[in-house]
Amino acid sequence: MTKSVIVENVSKKYKLYNKPSERILDLISPKSFGEDFYGLRNVSFEADKGDIIGFVGVNGSGKSTLANILAGIIPETSGKVEVHGKTALIAVAAGLNNQLTGRENIELKCLMLGFNKKEIKEVEPDIIEFSELGKFIDQPVKSYSSGMKSRLGFAISVHIDPDILIIDEALSVGDKAFAEKSLEKMNEFKERGKTMFFVSHSIGQMKKFCEKILWLEYGEVKAFGLVDEVIPQYEKFFKDYKAMSKAEKKKFREEALRKQSGLEPITQ
């Protein structure tokens, strides 16, 4: 099998500051300010060409962080990411300029990807038709709803014909009819053997569309395998997690992060 993506021991570290002055002091002072926070820690997995991999995990587990690293939007702090092919990230408003119109955003995005004016002229009508924005295509994106932004972003991304498609909650906004049309387009990509990563809170969509699942729990890989193996485990966990009180969820998160940092669990 040809590997399209290889992720080896990838970590992403952020700094959390209590006040703006700490951020400035951390830049100019030899002393370290702020608290280290790992959005991802030692994440490893491989995707074969044509794999459809879903990312699951509760909010704050690093799904979008990993999607952005795979798309080349943010860099990893450590580890190695190999991506073989052109990527496209579909997320609400990802890569859109709010000051420009929808049409201008299409042209700008295509220019950045190396399309010439003739190629843009050829693909633009298809993008506009797919987005279903009608006359709104010549209005500033800042006036769009989140669903309209998502439709435009999706339409652009699927028409630039990427090798690797990364969908981050883009189907969770907007109407059901557009979501169904988008899934049809993704199935077309699936038949053409393209690699896809899918972030969604809809377990139904995961079961319907994905072949493998990467389960992240507060930045670390909890499980990686076939849908039929991982989803039942995750569904059982999520049922228990939903039944927790707000305080219990907070404690669960704190203990997971302490374990991630190699600290002892909190005892009462």
N, C-alpha and C positions, 0 to 999 in steps of 0.2 A: 504494500500500500504506500502511495506517495503521501508524505506528510505535508499538510498545508500550514499548520501552526504548531510550534513547539514552545512550550512555556516551562522554564526550569528555575525552580526556587525563587520565584518573583515576589518581592516585597515592595510595598509602597508606604513610605513614612511621611507623615505630616507633622507639623508643629501646631500645638494648640496654645494660644496666648490668652491671658486673662484681661489684658488691656493693650491698646495700640502701641504704647510706648515700649512694651516688651519686644514687639516685633522689630522695632527700630534698633533697640539695644542688642538684640540677637544678631543683627547684621554688622554692627560696628564694634561690638565688645568681644574680647576673647572668651568671656564667660558665657555659658549657655543659658539662654532664657527660654521659657515656654516648656510645655510638656510634649514628649514624643507620643504620637499616636499612629498605630499601624493600620491602614485601611486594608492591606493585604500582607500576609506573612508566609513566606516559603510555599507559594502556590506552584504546583507542577501538574501538567497534563499535556497530552498530545492530541491533535485533531488530524485525521486522515482526510484527504481530498474527498469531498462529497459528504462529510459528516454534518449532521444537524444536531447541535449541542445546546441544551437549555441550561441556563443558570438559575438555580433556586436558592432561597435563603431569606430569612426575615430581614426587614429594613435595617440598613447599616452593616450588612454582612460583606459588602465589597463588590457586589455584582456590577454596578455601573462603573466603579473604578477599574475593574478588570476589562470591561467592554471598552472603556476609553483608552486603556493601555494597548489593547489589541488593535484599535483603530489608529494608533499613533498620535492621539490628541494630547495625552500626558505621558511623561516618561516613567518607567519603573525606577525605584530607588536602588534596588540591587536585583541580581538574577539576570536571566537572559530570555528574550522573546525573539523567536524566529517566525516571520510571517512571509509566506511565499505567494505573492500575488497582490493585486490591487484591492484595497479594502474600502468599504463604505459603511459609515455608522448612520443608522436611522434612529433618531431620538427626537423628542419634542423640541423643536427650534434649534437642533444641533446644526451649527455652521451657517445659520441664517443671520443676515444683517437687518436689524429692525428698521433702520433708516431707509432701506431700499425697498422698492416694490417687489412683488413676487416674481415678475418677469426679469427684473434686474438681478435678483438673487439667482435665478436659473442661469443667466448669462455669466455672472461672476463665478459661480461654482464650476461651470463647464470650462471657462477660461483657465481657472486654477488647475484643472485636471488635464490641461493640454489640448482641449478641443479647439479647432479653428472656427472662424465665423460661419463657414459653410456647414460644418458639422452641427454647430449650435442651432442654426436655422432649421436644419432637418429634424433634430430631436425635440426642439422646443414645443411644437404643437402637441406631440405625444405626451410630454410631461404635463402640459396645461390640461389636456383632456383627462388624463389619469387623475390629476389632483382634484378635479371637479370644482375648481375655484371660480370659473366663469369670469365675470367682470372684475372680481376682486383681485385678479392676477396683476392688475395695474394700480393697486392700492398699496400703501406702505405696509410692510409686514407687522409693524408695531400696532396696527389696527386689527390684526387677525386674532381670532380665538386660538386656544391651545390646539383644538382639533384641526383648524385650518392650517396652522403651522406644521402640525404632524403630517397632514396630507401632502403639503408641498414638499417637505423634507423626504417623505417616503417616495413620492413621484420622481424627484430628482435622482435619489440614490439608486432606484431600481432601473432607471433608464441610462445610467452611465455604465451599466454592465460590469459590475465589480466581480472579482474572483471570490472574494470573501465578504459576506454580508453580515453585519452586526445590528440586530434589532433590539433596542433598549426601551421597552414599555411604549413603543410608538403606536401600538394597536390598542392601548388602554384608554385613549381619548378619541373623541369623535363618534360617528354613528356606526352601528353594527354592519350596515351594508358595505361601508368602505373597508371595515376590518375584514369582511368576508372576501372582498375583491383583492385586498392586500395578501391574504393567505393564499388565494389562487395564484397570484404572481410569485409568491414564495415557493409554492409547489412547482411552478414552472422552472424556477431556479434549481429546485431540488432534483428535478428530472434531468437537468443539464449538468448535474454533478458538481454544483458549486457548494462551497463550505459555508455553513451559516451558524451563527450564534444567536440565541434567542433569550432575552430577559423578559419575563412576564410574571405577574402574580396569578395568572390564570392557569391552574393545573390542568384544566380541560384542554387548553390550547397546547400545553406542553405534551400531553399524552397523544394528541391528534397529530402533532407536527414533528416533534423531536425523536431522535433515535437514542441519544445518550444524554445524561444529566450530570452536571457538576454542581454539587451541593456545597455552598460556602456557609460557614458559620463564623460570623465576626472576623472575617479576614483569612480564615484557614479552610483548607479543603476537608470537609466532613466525609464526603463520598464522591466517587466518580465511576460511572458505569452505565449499563443499559437502562432505558426508561423503566422497564418492568422490574428491575432490581432496586433502583434508587428511589423512584417516586413513592412506592408503598412505605418505605422507611421515613421519607420526608413527610408524608401525609400523617403518619402516626405521631411524629414529633410535633408537627404543626397543630394538630388537634390538642395535644397536651399544652403547647405553648399558648394557644388562644384561650385556654381555660385558666391560665395564670392571671393573678391580679396584677395591677400596674406595678406594685412594689416587688412582686415575685419576678416579673419580667426584668425589672431594673437589676435585681440581685443576680438573675441568670446571666445578664449581659456583663455585669461587673466581674463575675466569677470566670466567665469565658475569656474576658480580656486579661484578667490576672494570670490565668493558666497560659494564655498566649505569650505573656511576658515572663513566664517562668516563676511567678510568685505563688506563694501558698494560698489556698482558698480562704475566703473570709469565714471566720467562725463566730457564732453568736455567744 
